[in-house]
Amino acid sequence: MIGEWLDIGWVNEIPVRGSRTVPVEGGEEIAVFRTSDDRIFALVNRCPHKHGPLSQGIVHGHSVACPLHNWNIALATGEAQGEDKGCTPVIPVKIDGGRVLICRASTLKAAA
């Protein structure tokens, strides 16, 4: 059902190895990432360490490096990698006809 998903735009509007952000009214911004192999991931735009904006980090493989302290966050799970501990909420994503859709319920839950 399309009402369960928010259409946030075309895949090609997200830069390869980059991101774009989606504001959430009354909640936390969502960062949507595109990897070099054209996979799309979405996380709350907040590092679990010091709440740095993950959308401003460098995407490498299927991870993003936080711009504040270089914590590496797995895009698929939101988990900090290596010695670091913490997790950022993951927002389910699907692609339909080249359009990026994020799960409405998860977006609202992350905003709560």
WOGIZI-V692781 format. One record per run of one state. SS is the DSSP state (H for helix, E for strand, - for the rest). FROM is the first residue (numbers start at 1). LEN is the number of residues. Records with the same first field share a line. If there is no record, write none. Layout:
BEGIN
SS=FROM-LEN, FROM-LEN
END
This chain:
BEGIN
-=1-1, 14-4, 23-7, 35-5, 45-9, 57-1, 61-2, 66-6, 75-4, 81-6, 88-2, 91-2, 97-2, 112-1
H=2-3, 11-3, 54-3, 104-8
E=5-6, 18-5, 30-5, 40-5, 58-3, 63-3, 72-3, 79-2, 87-1, 90-1, 93-4, 99-5
END
